Amino acid sequence: MVVIRTEEPGTIRVCPVSSKAPNDAPCLPLTIDDFETGGLDLFSESYVMTGRVLALRPADVIGKKGRLTGESLAEITGHVPAGGPKGNEPAKYSGRSRTRR
Protein backbone atom coordinates (compact mmCIF):
# COMPACT_ATOMS: atom_id res chain seq x y z
CA MET A 1 0.00 0.00 0.00
CA VAL A 2 1.10 3.55 -0.67
CA VAL A 3 -0.16 6.14 1.79
CA ILE A 4 -1.40 9.08 -0.27
CA ARG A 5 -2.79 11.25 2.54
CA THR A 6 -3.89 11.35 6.16
CA GLU A 7 -7.23 12.64 7.34
CA GLU A 8 -8.97 13.34 10.61
CA PRO A 9 -10.25 11.59 12.59
CA GLY A 10 -7.75 8.74 12.42
CA THR A 11 -8.05 7.79 8.77
CA ILE A 12 -5.38 7.33 6.13
CA ARG A 13 -5.99 6.96 2.41
CA VAL A 14 -3.93 4.38 0.55
CA CYS A 15 -3.57 2.92 -2.92
CA PRO A 16 -2.89 -0.83 -3.19
CA VAL A 17 0.30 -2.10 -4.85
CA SER A 18 0.33 -5.22 -7.01
CA SER A 19 3.00 -7.21 -8.81
CA LYS A 20 0.70 -7.39 -11.86
CA ALA A 21 -0.89 -4.50 -13.72
CA PRO A 22 -4.68 -4.68 -13.40
CA ASN A 23 -6.67 -4.84 -16.63
CA ASP A 24 -9.67 -3.01 -15.22
CA ALA A 25 -8.20 -0.07 -13.29
CA PRO A 26 -5.70 2.76 -13.79
CA CYS A 27 -2.24 2.13 -12.39
CA LEU A 28 1.32 3.46 -12.43
CA PRO A 29 4.53 1.41 -12.48
CA LEU A 30 6.62 1.44 -9.31
CA THR A 31 10.30 0.48 -9.27
CA ILE A 32 13.11 0.60 -6.71
CA ASP A 33 14.18 3.93 -8.25
CA ASP A 34 10.92 5.49 -7.00
CA PHE A 35 12.06 5.04 -3.38
CA GLU A 36 14.08 7.55 -1.40
CA THR A 37 14.72 4.92 1.29
CA GLY A 38 13.80 1.24 1.56
CA GLY A 39 11.77 -0.40 -1.17
CA LEU A 40 9.72 -3.44 -2.04
CA ASP A 41 10.78 -7.05 -1.62
CA LEU A 42 10.13 -7.67 -5.30
CA PHE A 43 12.87 -7.47 -7.91
CA SER A 44 10.52 -6.71 -10.79
CA GLU A 45 8.26 -3.76 -11.44
CA SER A 46 5.15 -3.31 -9.29
CA TYR A 47 2.03 -1.25 -9.92
CA VAL A 48 0.23 1.32 -7.78
CA MET A 49 -3.49 1.03 -8.41
CA THR A 50 -4.37 4.72 -8.46
CA GLY A 51 -8.04 4.09 -9.15
CA ARG A 52 -8.57 2.08 -5.96
CA VAL A 53 -8.28 4.41 -2.99
CA LEU A 54 -8.92 2.68 0.34
CA ALA A 55 -9.53 4.10 3.80
CA LEU A 56 -7.64 2.54 6.72
CA ARG A 57 -7.13 3.22 10.39
CA PRO A 58 -3.49 3.92 11.28
CA ALA A 59 -3.67 0.97 13.72
CA ASP A 60 -4.13 -1.36 10.71
CA VAL A 61 -0.65 -0.47 9.43
CA ILE A 62 1.95 -2.80 10.88
CA GLY A 63 5.09 -1.72 9.07
CA LYS A 64 6.74 0.57 6.61
CA LYS A 65 8.65 -0.74 3.58
CA GLY A 66 10.20 2.56 2.55
CA ARG A 67 9.68 6.18 1.60
CA LEU A 68 8.90 7.25 -1.95
CA THR A 69 10.69 10.19 -3.51
CA GLY A 70 8.71 13.43 -3.58
CA GLU A 71 8.47 13.22 -7.35
CA SER A 72 7.10 9.68 -7.29
CA LEU A 73 4.52 10.47 -4.62
CA ALA A 74 3.43 13.62 -6.49
CA GLU A 75 2.97 11.59 -9.68
CA ILE A 76 0.88 8.98 -7.85
CA THR A 77 -1.33 11.52 -6.07
CA GLY A 78 -1.75 13.40 -9.34
CA HIS A 79 -3.33 10.28 -10.87
CA VAL A 80 -5.69 9.57 -7.95
CA PRO A 81 -9.28 10.58 -8.76
CA ALA A 82 -10.47 13.62 -6.79
CA GLY A 83 -13.78 11.93 -5.97
CA GLY A 84 -12.34 9.12 -3.82
CA PRO A 85 -13.74 8.08 -0.42
CA LYS A 86 -14.35 11.01 1.89
CA GLY A 87 -14.56 11.77 5.60
CA ASN A 88 -16.03 9.07 7.80
CA GLU A 89 -17.13 6.85 4.95
CA PRO A 90 -16.72 3.16 5.87
CA ALA A 91 -13.39 1.70 4.83
CA LYS A 92 -13.33 -0.63 1.86
CA TYR A 93 -10.71 -2.66 3.71
CA SER A 94 -12.08 -5.97 4.98
CA GLY A 95 -9.92 -6.16 8.11
CA ARG A 96 -9.22 -9.87 7.60
CA SER A 97 -5.49 -9.32 7.37
CA ARG A 98 -3.29 -6.44 8.36
CA THR A 99 -1.47 -4.44 5.72
CA ARG A 100 1.91 -2.82 5.26
CA ARG A 101 2.50 0.62 3.88
N, C-alpha and C positions, 0 to 999 in steps of 0.2 A: 504494500500500500504506500502511496505517496500522500503525505499530508499537504493539502492545498490551502487550508486556512483553519483558524480556530474561531469559535463563536461562544457567546455566553448564552445560557448557562451550561457550562461543562460539555460542550459538543465540539468535535473536530470534524472537518470534512476531508474525505480521502478519495483518491482514485485507485482502483485495484491495478495490480501489475501482473502480467501473464507472460509465460514463455512463448506463447503463440499469439499471433495477431488475430483478433476476432474478426469474423466475416460480417457481423451484423452491427458493429459499433465503431465510432471513431476512436483512433488510438495514435500514439506517437511512439517511435522507437526509443529505447533507453539502453545506453551502453555504459561501460565502466568510465568512459570519458565524461559522462554527465555528472559524475560525483566529485565533489570537492574533497570529501573524506569518506572512507568506507566504500561500500558498494554491495552488489548482489553476489550471491553464491554461484550464480550461473556464469558460464564462460561465453555463452552466446548472447545475442541481442534479446532484450525483453521489450514488452510493450505496456505503456501506461494507457489504460482505457479511460480516456478523457470524457467520454459520454456517460460514464457510470459513476456518478458522485454518490458516495455513501456517507451517512452520519454515524459517528461512533462516540462513545464516551471515552475520555482519556484513560480510564481504568481498564479498558479493553485492549490497550496497547501494551505489549509485554517487552518490547525491545526496539532498538533502533539499528538499522543496517548501515546507515550512512547519511551524509548530507549532500544534497544536490547543489550544483553550482547555481548562482543567482540567475544566470542566463537560461539554464535548463528549467528551473522552476518557473521562471517568467513565461517561457514557451508553453509549458504544460498548462499553467493557469490561464494563459491567453486562448487556449483551445477548449477550456471547460465552458459549457453552456451557462449563460447568466441565469437561466431559470431553474437551477438545480434545487434540491431540497432546502427548505428555509426553516429558520427558527426552531420551534419545538416539535417539528414534524417527526413522527416515529422513524427510527433508524431502519434502513433496509438491510441491516446486518442481522443475521439470524441468532448470533450469540452462541452457536453450537461449538465453535472453536475460537480461540483467541487469535489475534492477528499481530503482525509485526509491521512497523512503519519504516 
